[in-house]
Amino acid sequence: VFPLVSASSFSIGMVLRARFALLCGAVCHRPVLRWGQRAAALGLVGGALYASSASSAAAWAAETGFLGPEAAKALDEELMGDYGFTLEQLMELAGLSVAAAVREAYPSGKKVALLCGPGNNGGDGLVAARHLKFFGYEPVVYYPKSGQNEHYAKLLTQLRSVGVPVLTDAEPELATFDVAVDALFGFGFKGTPREPFASLLERLAAAQEDGAVKVLSVDVPSGWDVELGPTAAGAKPLRPDTLVSLTAPKLASKHFTGARHFVGGRFLPEGLGVKYNIAMPRYKGASQIAEIASPSSDTALVDPDEFVAVYVTAPNEEVAELIANEVVTKRLAACVNVTPKVVSMYFWDGGLQKDEESMMMIKTRKSLVSALTAAVVELHPYDVPEVIATPLVGGNRPYFDFVRGETQN
């Protein structure tokens, strides 16, 4: 029985094997199960090195198209034209995505301040507050300037009907909240923020810097240029911890350096995605959001069909190094980490047994697992070597580039 190997929230599982014990320099057979002929090694692809309960860390299969302000505006107009969506529908979908991102990024931070501006970005925040209330959070809305669209008045009525406080004069004490949602300005904003929003953004940035509150921005961090990012002169730009891009990332998101970046666009017709060069993320289950990598960060989310980590045990370090040398030399793997001593425990002959072995962790492409397995079988003294592969979905971007460059295509 292979010991459980876990990372984050997965376990690889169990594998039955037949093994050889090395005694006095000779190899003798001690099978767990007699499979008769020498068997092909087991190559089990299971689990994932990153898992999440709601949205999953879904990677984009191709380079994402970033939207400038004109493209974003044109896309919205097409959605509300030929494709039959209404502004109210899009706002509801956007607000639900924002609430889902709060739930995903901050599952334990229950006190949420939603800072809402007078435009559509603020309307997204109002919708998000209602959904957060039903998700079990304690949202408080700060809405110092009302929007002109009558739909905003309806959203406020909905919030008050479910007991969400809406502040219009007294600004919330940001340090008393776990999370602040920045829904002040969207992709249509130009220029420099004016009062009361300018000082509000300064206080928000200060509270975040003090570690008092986490900041999640909606679509474009307030005060940023939608194309150039944080360029505001004379003020310290907001640097959100989390960003939720709506429909698709805007050009400004190339400058996002926070921890987590989500996209909420699980309504975009495929034809529009193609027209605007938007690579559609892989949404899992019923989730409205998918997590993506930030271009300015070395943290990468990758296609789970591209890379794997392969775990192989060997009777000793010498055998492990022999196998490692072979697979790296043949470019079946980019790198092999050898742990000289691991303890394997399993049932055999009616009792619990314990062996000392060496463990290899092999980084390679998923497409090379079959050839890698064959190479391990050829050199390994066990009848049925343990070869267990698990997909890699995220990590360090330069390292994945290294794996690409040092393995066979």
C-alpha positions in Angstrom: 0.0 0.0 0.0 1.4 3.3 -1.0 1.4 5.9 1.8 -1.0 8.8 1.3 0.7 11.8 -0.3 -1.2 15.0 0.1 -0.9 18.7 -0.9 -3.6 21.2 -0.1 -6.8 19.3 -0.1 -6.1 16.1 -2.0 -4.6 12.7 -1.5 -3.1 10.6 -4.3 -4.6 7.4 -3.0 -3.4 3.8 -2.7 -1.6 1.6 -5.1 -1.1 -2.2 -4.9 2.4 -3.2 -5.8 4.7 -6.2 -5.9 8.2 -5.4 -4.5 11.6 -6.9 -4.3 13.7 -6.8 -1.1 17.4 -6.4 -1.6 19.2 -9.0 0.6 22.9 -9.6 0.6 23.3 -8.0 -2.8 20.8 -10.3 -4.4 17.2 -9.5 -5.5 14.5 -11.8 -4.1 10.8 -11.6 -4.9 8.3 -10.7 -2.2 4.9 -9.8 -3.9 2.0 -8.2 -2.3 -0.2 -9.6 -5.1 1.1 -12.0 -7.6 0.3 -10.6 -11.0 2.1 -13.4 -12.8 4.2 -11.7 -15.5 6.1 -8.5 -15.0 3.4 -5.8 -15.2 3.5 -2.4 -16.6 3.9 0.2 -13.8 0.8 1.9 -12.6 0.4 5.5 -13.9 -2.5 6.9 -12.0 -3.5 10.5 -12.6 -5.5 11.7 -9.7 -6.1 14.7 -7.4 -4.7 18.2 -8.0 -2.1 20.2 -6.1 -4.6 23.0 -5.7 -8.3 22.7 -4.9 -11.0 25.1 -3.8 -14.5 24.6 -2.7 -16.4 26.9 -4.9 -14.7 28.3 -7.9 -11.5 26.2 -8.3 -8.3 27.5 -9.6 -9.1 27.2 -13.2 -6.4 28.1 -15.7 -7.0 29.7 -19.0 -5.9 27.5 -22.0 -4.6 30.4 -24.0 -3.4 34.0 -23.5 -6.3 36.1 -22.4 -7.4 39.1 -24.5 -7.4 42.2 -22.3 -10.1 44.8 -22.9 -9.5 48.5 -23.2 -12.2 51.0 -22.4 -13.6 51.2 -26.0 -13.7 47.5 -26.4 -15.3 47.0 -23.0 -18.0 49.5 -23.8 -18.6 48.0 -27.3 -18.9 44.5 -25.8 -21.5 45.7 -23.2 -23.4 47.4 -26.0 -23.5 44.2 -28.1 -24.6 42.2 -25.1 -27.5 44.6 -24.5 -28.2 44.8 -28.3 -28.1 41.8 -30.6 -27.6 39.4 -27.7 -30.7 40.5 -25.7 -29.3 41.2 -22.3 -30.5 44.0 -20.1 -28.4 46.3 -17.9 -30.2 44.9 -14.9 -29.3 41.3 -15.9 -25.6 42.1 -16.4 -25.5 43.9 -13.1 -27.1 41.0 -11.3 -24.6 38.6 -12.8 -21.7 40.9 -12.0 -22.7 41.4 -8.4 -23.2 37.6 -7.9 -19.6 37.1 -9.3 -18.3 39.7 -6.8 -20.0 38.0 -3.9 -18.7 34.6 -5.0 -15.2 36.0 -5.1 -15.5 37.4 -1.6 -16.7 34.0 -0.5 -13.9 32.2 -2.2 -11.1 34.6 -1.1 -12.3 35.4 2.4 -14.4 32.5 3.7 -13.9 33.4 7.4 -13.9 37.2 7.2 -17.6 37.9 7.8 -17.7 41.7 8.2 -17.6 43.2 4.8 -17.8 47.0 3.9 -19.0 47.6 0.4 -17.9 51.1 -0.9 -20.2 51.8 -3.8 -20.0 54.6 -6.3 -22.9 56.2 -8.3 -22.3 54.3 -11.6 -22.6 50.7 -12.7 -19.6 49.6 -10.7 -21.4 50.8 -7.6 -24.6 49.0 -8.7 -22.5 45.7 -8.9 -21.5 46.4 -5.3 -25.1 46.9 -4.2 -26.1 43.5 -5.8 -23.0 41.9 -4.2 -24.1 43.1 -0.7 -27.5 41.4 -1.0 -25.9 38.1 -2.1 -23.3 38.3 0.7 -26.1 38.7 3.2 -27.6 35.4 2.0 -24.1 33.8 2.0 -24.0 34.4 5.8 -21.8 37.6 5.8 -22.5 40.9 7.7 -22.3 43.4 4.8 -22.5 47.2 5.3 -22.9 49.4 2.3 -21.5 52.9 2.1 -23.2 54.8 -0.7 -22.4 58.5 -0.4 -23.7 59.5 -3.8 -26.7 57.9 -5.5 -26.8 57.0 -9.1 -29.3 58.4 -11.6 -30.7 55.1 -12.9 -34.0 54.2 -11.1 -32.7 50.6 -10.8 -30.3 51.7 -8.1 -33.2 52.8 -6.0 -34.7 49.3 -6.4 -31.4 47.7 -5.3 -31.4 49.9 -2.2 -34.9 48.8 -1.4 -33.9 45.2 -1.8 -30.9 45.7 0.6 -33.0 47.3 3.3 -35.7 44.6 3.0 -33.1 41.9 4.0 -31.5 44.0 6.7 -28.3 45.3 5.1 -27.4 48.7 6.5 -26.9 51.4 3.9 -24.8 54.4 5.0 -25.0 57.6 3.0 -23.5 60.1 5.4 -21.5 58.5 8.1 -18.5 56.7 6.6 -17.9 53.2 8.0 -14.9 52.7 10.3 -12.9 50.5 7.8 -10.5 49.1 10.5 -13.5 47.3 12.1 -14.1 45.2 8.9 -12.4 42.1 7.6 -12.9 42.9 3.9 -13.6 46.1 2.0 -15.1 45.8 -1.5 -14.0 48.7 -3.7 -16.9 49.2 -6.1 -16.5 53.0 -6.6 -15.5 53.4 -10.2 -15.5 51.1 -13.2 -13.8 51.0 -16.6 -15.6 54.2 -17.8 -13.9 56.4 -15.1 -11.5 59.0 -16.3 -9.5 61.6 -14.5 -8.7 62.0 -10.8 -11.2 60.9 -8.0 -13.0 63.9 -6.4 -14.6 64.2 -3.0 -16.0 62.4 -1.2 -14.2 59.5 -3.0 -10.7 60.9 -3.0 -10.3 60.9 0.8 -12.2 57.7 1.1 -9.7 56.0 -1.2 -6.8 57.4 0.9 -8.3 56.1 4.1 -9.0 52.7 2.5 -5.3 52.5 1.3 -4.1 53.4 4.8 -6.3 50.8 6.5 -5.1 48.2 4.1 -1.4 49.2 4.7 -1.9 48.9 8.4 -3.2 45.4 8.0 -6.6 46.2 9.3 -8.6 45.2 6.2 -8.3 43.2 3.0 -9.3 45.0 -0.2 -11.2 43.4 -3.1 -11.6 45.6 -6.2 -14.4 45.3 -8.7 -13.2 45.2 -12.4 -10.7 48.1 -12.2 -9.2 49.3 -8.9 -10.6 52.7 -8.1 -8.4 55.6 -9.1 -6.5 53.5 -11.7 -6.4 54.4 -15.4 -8.3 51.6 -17.2 -5.4 51.1 -19.6 -2.3 52.2 -17.7 -3.1 51.1 -14.2 -2.1 53.0 -11.1 -0.9 56.3 -12.6 -2.7 58.9 -10.4 -0.3 61.7 -9.5 -0.1 63.1 -6.0 -1.9 60.2 -4.3 -0.8 56.7 -3.2 -2.7 54.3 -5.6 -4.9 51.6 -4.2 -3.2 48.2 -4.4 -6.0 45.6 -3.9 -5.3 42.2 -2.4 -7.9 40.6 -4.7 -9.3 41.7 -8.1 -12.6 40.5 -9.8 -12.5 41.2 -13.5 -16.0 41.3 -14.9 -16.7 39.6 -18.3 -12.9 39.7 -19.1 -9.8 41.4 -17.6 -9.3 45.0 -18.5 -5.9 46.4 -19.6 -5.2 47.8 -16.2 -5.3 44.3 -14.7 -1.8 43.7 -16.2 -0.5 45.9 -13.3 -2.4 43.9 -10.6 0.1 42.4 -8.2 -2.3 41.1 -5.5 -2.7 37.6 -4.3 -5.8 36.5 -6.2 -7.4 37.4 -9.5 -10.9 36.1 -10.5 -13.0 36.6 -13.6 -16.7 36.6 -13.6 -18.2 36.1 -17.0 -20.1 32.9 -17.1 -22.7 34.4 -19.4 -20.5 35.5 -22.3 -21.7 34.0 -25.6 -18.9 32.1 -27.4 -19.2 34.2 -30.5 -18.4 37.4 -28.6 -15.5 35.8 -26.9 -14.0 35.0 -30.2 -14.7 38.4 -31.6 -13.0 40.2 -28.7 -10.2 37.6 -28.4 -11.3 36.6 -25.0 -10.0 33.1 -23.9 -12.9 31.6 -22.0 -11.9 30.3 -18.5 -12.8 26.9 -17.3 -15.6 27.3 -14.8 -16.3 24.3 -12.6 -19.6 23.0 -11.4 -22.1 25.8 -10.9 -19.5 28.4 -10.1 -19.8 31.9 -11.5 -16.1 32.7 -11.2 -12.8 31.2 -12.2 -9.4 32.1 -10.8 -6.7 33.2 -13.3 -3.1 34.2 -13.1 -2.0 37.8 -13.0 0.3 38.8 -15.8 2.5 40.9 -13.5 3.0 38.0 -11.0 5.4 35.1 -11.2 2.6 33.0 -9.7 1.1 31.0 -12.6 -2.0 29.0 -13.1 -1.5 26.4 -15.8 -3.6 24.1 -17.8 -3.9 20.9 -15.7 -3.5 18.8 -18.9 0.1 20.2 -19.4 2.2 19.3 -16.4 2.4 16.6 -13.8 4.4 15.6 -10.8 5.2 11.9 -10.8 6.0 10.1 -7.6 8.1 7.0 -7.7 9.6 5.0 -4.8 12.8 3.0 -5.0 14.5 0.5 -2.6 17.4 2.8 -2.0 19.0 6.1 -3.0 21.3 4.5 -5.6 18.4 3.1 -7.6 16.6 6.4 -7.4 19.6 8.3 -8.7 20.0 5.7 -11.5 16.4 6.3 -12.6 16.7 10.0 -12.2 19.8 10.2 -14.4 18.0 8.2 -17.1 14.8 10.2 -17.3 16.5 13.6 -17.1 19.2 12.6 -19.7 16.5 11.4 -22.1 14.5 14.7 -21.4 11.6 12.7 -20.1 11.7 14.9 -17.1 13.0 18.4 -16.4 14.0 17.7 -12.8 13.9 14.9 -10.2 14.0 15.5 -6.5 15.3 12.5 -4.5 14.4 12.1 -0.9 16.9 9.5 0.4 14.7 8.1 3.1 10.9 7.7 3.4 9.0 5.2 5.5 6.4 3.1 3.8 3.9 1.2 5.9 1.5 -1.5 4.6 -0.2 -4.7 5.5 1.5 -8.0 4.5 1.3 -11.5 5.8 -1.5 -10.5 8.2 0.4 -7.7 9.9 1.6 -4.2 9.6 5.0 -3.9 7.8 7.4 -1.0 7.6 10.1 -0.4 5.0 12.7 2.3 4.4 12.8 3.5 0.8 13.8 6.5 -1.3 11.2 8.7 -3.0 11.5 10.6 -6.3 9.3 13.5 -7.3 9.6 14.0 -11.0 8.5 17.1 -12.8 7.4 16.6 -16.4 4.7 17.0 -19.1 1.6 15.0 -18.9 2.2 13.8 -22.5 5.4 12.1 -21.3 3.9 10.0 -18.5 3.7 6.8 -20.6 7.3 7.0 -21.9 8.5 8.0 -18.4 6.7 5.0 -16.9 8.3 2.7 -19.4 11.7 4.0 -18.5 11.1 3.5 -14.8 9.9 -0.1 -15.4 13.0 -0.9 -17.4 15.4 0.1 -14.6 13.4 -0.6 -11.5 14.0 -3.8 -9.4 10.3 -4.0 -8.3 7.9 -6.1 -10.2 5.4 -3.3 -10.2 7.0 0.0 -9.4 4.8 2.7 -7.9 4.4 5.4 -10.5 1.8 7.9 -9.5 1.2 11.1 -11.5 -0.9 14.1 -10.3 -1.7 17.2 -12.3 -0.1 20.5 -11.5 -2.4 23.5 -11.9 -0.3 26.3 -10.4 3.0 27.5 -9.1 6.0 29.6 -10.2 5.7 30.8 -13.8 9.5 30.7 -14.6 9.7 27.2 -13.3 7.0 26.0 -15.6 8.9 27.7 -18.4 11.9 25.7 -17.4 10.0 22.4 -17.4 8.7 23.2 -20.9 12.2 24.0 -22.2 13.9 20.9 -20.7 11.5 18.2 -21.7 10.5 16.6 -25.0 7.6 18.3 -26.9 
